[in-house]
């Protein structure tokens, strides 16, 4: 049986007190909401915080709020299950709803939160093992070792971002609100994850707390999310594809195609996106975008399925996503 290490526990009722603790404790503190990712990682000794700060009593961090203009604000501790059951979310933001429904199992979605999925730790087959297994290979670059076993000759960690909600947030132009003792700041979702290293995968300081997710009205755009995994019941993605299209009549005016689980950071398929602008979503346009999408994906042998197969699946899933939007 894997047991949790010893830690101090705090459960403040407001965000200001939480940020004060994070400011004082620094990297020695970890925030927990549902705990579906943090506690297993602690049991495997991937992380051993001295202090765990629970968000359970901070009720202001929950909730789903619709603005009159159709935009949406979601509290980071809102459970995935609550979002899954929100009929308006399913109607207005179908890609986000599809991503949420695909996460893990109903039991874990009842506990896990949207904020937790957005801040999900990067994953790797050399990292997500028990402590004794990792000690036998002298650990890895992400956790106390000095070698990335995925690419031993380099100095970069290749653990992958495996969040289902992240590519959708980027495709929808969402913004994340962060609070610290210095005040509040807002960052574009795309910028928040623009780090090509699995050790430091978020542009968030240890003293900052995610307090809100803001999603603009999609102005009639169409969106979808597709996911590749071995077991559809609960596995993490080994490829995620989020796509949104805005059109003027039948002509595409804006396109976003975002890949995830192919590296430490999400990947925008910019060439594929540009190839669609000014065109109708014909078979020819889809084929061109599909072929261009493979350029951004460079999966390595650090998660399920062989990397060559995962790379071959990128254009397949991009085509499926575009066909579903058509």
C-alpha positions in Angstrom: 0.0 0.0 0.0 1.3 3.5 -0.9 0.9 5.9 1.9 0.9 9.7 2.0 4.0 11.4 3.4 3.7 13.6 6.5 2.5 17.2 5.8 0.8 20.2 7.5 -2.8 20.8 6.5 -4.6 24.1 6.1 -8.2 24.8 4.9 -8.8 28.6 4.8 -12.2 29.9 3.9 -11.1 32.8 1.6 -8.7 33.3 -1.2 -6.8 36.1 0.6 -5.8 33.7 3.4 -4.8 31.0 0.9 -2.5 33.4 -1.0 -1.0 34.6 2.3 0.0 31.0 3.1 1.3 30.4 -0.4 3.4 33.6 -0.2 4.9 32.6 3.2 5.5 28.9 2.3 6.6 29.3 -1.3 7.4 26.1 -3.2 7.0 24.1 0.0 3.2 24.4 -0.2 0.8 22.8 -2.6 -2.9 23.6 -3.3 -5.4 20.8 -3.4 -9.0 20.9 -4.6 -10.3 17.4 -5.5 -7.0 15.7 -4.9 -7.4 13.2 -7.7 -3.9 14.1 -9.1 -2.0 15.5 -6.2 -2.5 12.8 -3.7 -1.5 9.9 -6.0 1.6 11.9 -6.9 2.4 12.4 -3.2 2.0 8.7 -2.6 4.5 7.9 -5.3 6.8 10.6 -3.8 6.8 12.6 -7.0 6.0 15.6 -4.9 6.4 16.0 -1.1 4.9 19.3 0.0 5.5 20.4 3.6 2.1 22.1 3.6 -1.1 21.2 1.7 -3.6 24.0 1.4 -7.2 22.8 0.8 -9.6 24.9 -1.3 -12.7 23.0 0.0 -13.9 25.7 2.4 -13.3 28.6 -0.1 -16.8 28.6 -1.5 -16.2 31.8 -3.5 -13.9 29.7 -5.8 -16.9 27.6 -7.0 -19.8 28.4 -9.3 -20.8 28.9 -12.9 -21.7 32.5 -13.9 -23.2 33.5 -17.2 -22.8 37.2 -18.3 -25.5 38.9 -20.3 -23.3 38.9 -23.4 -23.1 35.1 -23.3 -19.6 34.8 -21.9 -18.9 32.5 -19.0 -17.0 32.5 -15.7 -16.2 29.3 -14.0 -14.8 28.9 -10.5 -11.7 26.7 -10.5 -13.1 24.4 -7.7 -16.3 23.6 -9.6 -16.4 19.9 -10.0 -16.2 18.3 -13.4 -19.4 16.4 -12.7 -21.3 19.7 -12.1 -20.1 21.1 -15.4 -20.9 17.9 -17.2 -24.5 18.2 -16.0 -24.9 21.9 -17.0 -27.3 21.9 -20.0 -26.3 25.4 -21.2 -22.6 24.6 -21.1 -23.3 21.6 -23.3 -25.3 23.8 -25.7 -23.0 26.9 -25.9 -19.6 25.3 -25.4 -19.9 21.8 -26.8 -16.1 21.2 -27.1 -15.5 22.0 -23.4 -18.4 19.8 -22.5 -17.0 16.9 -24.6 -13.6 17.3 -23.0 -15.0 17.3 -19.5 -17.1 14.2 -20.1 -14.0 12.4 -21.5 -12.0 12.9 -18.3 -11.5 9.8 -16.2 -14.6 8.2 -14.6 -17.9 9.5 -13.2 -16.7 8.9 -9.7 -13.5 10.9 -10.2 -15.3 13.7 -12.0 -17.5 14.0 -9.0 -14.4 14.9 -7.0 -12.0 16.4 -9.5 -12.3 20.1 -10.5 -11.8 22.1 -13.6 -9.0 24.1 -12.0 -7.3 20.8 -11.1 -7.5 19.6 -14.7 -6.2 22.9 -16.0 -3.2 22.7 -13.6 -2.7 18.9 -14.1 0.9 17.9 -13.6 2.8 16.6 -16.7 3.0 12.9 -17.1 5.6 10.4 -18.3 6.0 6.6 -18.1 9.4 7.1 -16.3 7.8 9.4 -13.8 4.4 7.9 -13.0 5.8 4.8 -11.3 6.2 4.0 -7.6 9.2 5.3 -5.7 11.1 2.0 -5.7 10.8 1.6 -9.4 12.1 5.2 -10.0 14.9 4.8 -7.5 16.1 1.7 -9.4 16.8 3.8 -12.5 18.2 6.7 -10.4 15.0 8.8 -10.8 14.5 11.3 -13.6 15.1 14.9 -14.5 11.6 16.0 -13.3 12.0 14.4 -9.9 15.3 14.5 -8.0 17.3 12.9 -10.9 19.7 14.4 -13.5 18.6 12.5 -16.6 15.5 12.6 -18.8 15.1 9.0 -19.6 12.9 9.8 -22.6 15.8 11.8 -24.2 18.9 11.0 -22.1 21.3 13.2 -24.1 19.3 16.5 -23.4 18.7 18.9 -20.5 14.9 19.2 -21.0 12.1 17.2 -19.5 9.7 15.8 -22.0 6.8 14.8 -19.7 3.6 15.6 -21.6 0.7 17.8 -20.8 -2.2 15.4 -20.6 -5.1 17.7 -19.7 -8.3 17.4 -21.8 -9.5 20.9 -21.0 -6.3 22.8 -21.8 -6.5 22.5 -25.7 -10.2 23.5 -25.6 -9.5 26.6 -23.4 -6.8 27.7 -25.9 -9.0 27.1 -28.9 -11.8 29.1 -27.3 -9.5 32.0 -26.3 -10.1 31.6 -22.6 -8.4 33.7 -19.9 -7.2 32.5 -16.5 -7.4 34.7 -13.4 -4.5 34.4 -10.9 -4.4 36.0 -7.5 -1.5 36.6 -5.1 -0.7 38.9 -2.3 0.4 41.4 -4.9 -3.0 41.5 -6.5 -4.8 39.9 -9.5 -3.6 39.3 -13.0 -5.3 37.7 -16.1 -3.4 35.6 -18.6 -4.5 34.1 -22.0 -4.7 30.3 -21.7 -2.4 30.0 -24.7 0.3 32.0 -23.0 -0.2 30.2 -19.7 1.0 26.9 -21.1 3.6 28.2 -23.5 6.6 26.4 -21.9 8.4 23.6 -23.6 9.6 21.8 -20.4 7.7 19.3 -18.4 9.3 20.4 -15.1 7.9 24.0 -15.3 4.7 23.6 -17.4 2.7 26.6 -16.2 3.4 30.3 -16.1 2.2 30.4 -12.5 4.3 31.4 -9.6 4.2 29.2 -6.4 2.5 32.0 -4.5 -0.3 32.4 -7.1 -3.7 30.9 -6.9 -6.0 30.2 -9.9 -9.3 31.9 -8.9 -11.3 32.0 -12.1 -11.7 30.9 -15.8 -13.2 33.3 -18.2 -14.5 32.1 -21.6 -15.7 34.7 -24.1 -18.9 34.2 -26.1 -18.0 32.1 -29.2 -20.1 34.3 -31.6 -21.7 31.3 -33.4 -18.4 29.5 -33.9 -18.4 25.7 -34.0 -16.1 23.7 -31.8 -15.2 20.1 -31.1 -12.8 18.0 -29.1 -11.4 14.6 -30.1 -9.3 12.3 -28.0 -7.1 9.2 -28.6 -6.5 6.7 -25.7 -6.3 3.0 -25.3 -9.3 2.6 -22.9 -12.2 4.9 -23.6 -13.6 4.4 -20.1 -11.0 6.4 -18.2 -7.5 6.7 -19.7 -5.5 10.0 -20.1 -5.2 11.2 -23.7 -2.2 10.3 -25.7 -3.5 12.8 -28.3 -6.1 15.5 -27.8 -7.4 17.7 -30.7 -9.5 20.8 -30.1 -10.8 22.7 -33.1 -12.9 25.9 -33.5 -14.1 27.5 -36.7 -15.8 30.9 -37.3 -17.5 31.4 -40.6 -19.1 34.2 -42.7 -21.8 32.2 -44.5 -19.9 29.1 -45.7 -16.5 30.8 -45.7 -14.1 30.3 -42.8 -12.9 33.5 -41.3 -11.0 32.2 -38.3 -9.7 28.7 -37.4 -7.9 27.2 -34.4 -6.6 23.7 -34.2 -4.8 22.8 -30.9 -3.0 19.5 -30.2 -2.2 18.2 -26.7 -0.4 15.2 -25.2 2.2 15.3 -27.9 4.8 17.2 -25.8 5.3 19.3 -22.6 3.1 22.1 -24.1 0.0 22.3 -26.3 0.7 22.8 -30.0 -1.1 25.2 -32.3 -1.3 23.9 -35.9 -0.8 27.4 -37.3 -0.1 26.3 -40.9 -3.2 24.1 -41.0 -5.3 26.9 -39.5 -4.1 29.5 -42.1 -4.8 27.0 -44.9 -8.5 27.1 -44.0 -9.0 30.9 -43.9 -11.0 32.2 -46.8 -12.2 28.8 -47.9 -15.2 26.6 -47.5 -14.8 23.5 -45.5 -14.6 21.2 -48.6 -13.0 17.8 -48.8 -10.0 19.4 -50.4 -9.6 22.1 -47.7 -9.9 19.4 -45.0 -7.2 17.2 -46.7 -4.8 20.1 -46.9 -5.3 21.1 -43.3 -5.0 17.5 -42.2 -1.6 17.1 -44.0 -0.3 20.3 -42.6 -1.3 19.4 -39.0 1.4 16.7 -38.7 4.2 19.3 -38.7 3.7 20.4 -35.1 3.5 17.0 -33.5 6.7 15.3 -32.3 5.6 12.7 -29.8 8.4 10.7 -28.0 8.4 7.3 -26.3 7.2 8.5 -22.9 3.5 7.5 -22.8 1.1 4.9 -24.1 1.3 3.7 -27.8 4.4 4.0 -30.0 5.4 7.6 -30.9 5.2 6.8 -34.7 1.6 5.6 -34.3 0.7 8.7 -32.2 2.2 11.0 -34.9 0.3 9.2 -37.6 -2.9 9.7 -35.7 -2.6 13.5 -35.6 -3.8 14.1 -39.1 -6.4 11.4 -38.7 -7.9 13.0 -35.7 -7.6 16.5 -37.1 -9.6 15.3 -40.2 -12.2 13.8 -37.9 -12.5 17.0 -36.0 -13.0 19.1 -39.1 -15.5 16.7 -40.6 -17.5 16.8 -37.4 -17.6 20.6 -37.6 -18.8 20.4 -41.2 
